Amino acid sequence: MAADLRIEVSGLRNTNGTVYAAVCLEDQFLQPACTYFGSAAASSGVVTVTNVPPGTYAVQVVHDENDNRELDRPGLLPTEGMGFSRDAPMRFGPPRWDDARFDLTEAGATVPLTMRYFQ
């Protein structure tokens, strides 16, 4: 059985571009690619990833404002937004798996998260 995961993104600073969401297993977390992936226009604020088997995952999202399919990062801090499931805190670096993980059941789930911008 597989489920649908609805990712509701709040805090988008504009409706430009695309929101990309990766649904990651623990060994994929914070990597550039994960097994399950979805995208939607930033104007919708919702990304649905379909056919995800039940299990433990974390979500990472990027607001690609200029649609170049990259997280723009001219220096240390990105100029585009990012966010993580459970609004996992970023303390002096990326969030920890344990702060972002959640269980997805056969019934599916909705994961709310807040986009963060550093510039």
C-alpha positions as CSV (number, residue, x, y, z in Angstrom):
1,M,0.0,0.0,0.0
2,A,1.1,3.5,-0.7
3,A,-0.1,6.8,0.5
4,D,-0.3,10.4,-0.6
5,L,1.6,13.0,1.4
6,R,0.3,16.6,1.3
7,I,2.9,19.2,2.2
8,E,1.4,22.6,3.2
9,V,4.0,25.3,3.0
10,S,3.4,28.6,4.9
11,G,5.6,31.6,5.1
12,L,6.4,31.9,1.4
13,R,7.7,35.5,0.8
14,N,6.2,35.6,-2.7
15,T,4.5,33.5,-5.3
16,N,7.4,33.4,-7.8
17,G,8.8,30.2,-9.0
18,T,8.4,26.6,-7.8
19,V,8.4,24.8,-4.4
20,Y,10.3,21.5,-4.6
21,A,9.7,18.9,-1.9
22,A,11.8,15.8,-1.2
23,V,10.5,13.0,1.1
24,C,13.5,11.3,2.5
25,L,14.5,8.2,4.3
26,E,17.1,8.7,7.1
27,D,20.1,7.8,4.9
28,Q,18.9,10.3,2.2
29,F,18.1,13.2,4.6
30,L,20.0,16.5,3.6
31,Q,21.2,14.9,0.4
32,P,20.3,16.6,-3.0
33,A,18.0,13.8,-4.0
34,C,15.5,11.6,-2.2
35,T,13.4,8.6,-3.4
36,Y,10.1,10.6,-3.3
37,F,9.7,14.0,-4.9
38,G,7.1,16.5,-5.9
39,S,6.8,20.1,-6.9
40,A,4.2,22.8,-7.3
41,A,3.9,26.4,-8.3
42,A,4.8,28.6,-5.3
43,S,1.4,30.3,-5.8
44,S,-0.4,27.2,-4.5
45,G,1.7,26.6,-1.4
46,V,0.9,22.9,-1.5
47,V,2.9,20.0,-2.8
48,T,1.4,16.5,-3.0
49,V,3.8,13.6,-3.3
50,T,1.9,10.4,-4.3
51,N,2.6,6.7,-3.9
52,V,4.8,6.9,-0.8
53,P,4.9,3.6,1.2
54,P,4.2,3.8,4.9
55,G,7.3,4.5,6.9
56,T,9.4,7.0,8.7
57,Y,10.5,10.0,6.6
58,A,11.5,13.7,6.7
59,V,10.5,16.4,4.3
60,Q,12.9,19.0,2.9
61,V,11.6,21.8,0.7
62,V,13.1,24.6,-1.4
63,H,11.5,27.7,-2.8
64,D,13.2,28.1,-6.2
65,E,12.1,31.7,-6.8
66,N,13.9,32.1,-10.1
67,D,13.1,28.6,-11.4
68,N,16.7,27.6,-12.1
69,R,16.3,24.3,-10.3
70,E,19.0,25.1,-7.8
71,L,19.1,26.5,-4.2
72,D,20.9,29.8,-4.9
73,R,23.7,30.2,-2.5
74,P,26.3,32.8,-3.5
75,G,27.9,32.8,-0.1
76,L,27.4,30.9,3.1
77,L,23.6,31.5,3.4
78,P,21.1,30.7,0.7
79,T,19.2,33.5,-1.0
80,E,16.1,31.3,-1.5
81,G,13.9,29.7,1.1
82,M,14.1,26.2,2.6
83,G,12.1,24.3,5.2
84,F,11.9,21.0,6.9
85,S,9.1,18.8,8.3
86,R,8.1,19.5,11.9
87,D,9.8,22.9,11.4
88,A,13.0,21.2,12.6
89,P,15.3,23.8,14.0
90,M,18.5,24.8,12.3
91,R,21.0,25.6,15.0
92,F,24.4,26.5,13.6
93,G,23.8,24.1,10.7
94,P,21.2,21.8,9.1
95,P,18.5,20.2,11.2
96,R,18.9,16.8,12.8
97,W,16.9,13.8,11.5
98,D,15.3,13.2,14.8
99,D,13.9,16.7,14.8
100,A,12.4,16.4,11.3
101,R,11.2,12.8,11.1
102,F,7.6,11.7,11.1
103,D,5.6,8.5,10.5
104,L,3.5,8.1,7.4
105,T,0.7,5.6,7.6
106,E,-1.3,3.9,4.9
107,A,-4.0,6.6,5.3
108,G,-1.6,9.3,4.2
109,A,-0.7,12.5,6.0
110,T,-0.6,16.3,5.8
111,V,2.7,17.8,6.9
112,P,2.6,21.6,7.6
113,L,5.9,23.4,7.5
114,T,7.2,27.0,7.4
115,M,9.6,28.3,4.8
116,R,12.6,30.0,6.1
117,Y,14.7,32.7,4.4
118,F,18.2,33.8,5.5
119,Q,18.7,36.8,3.2
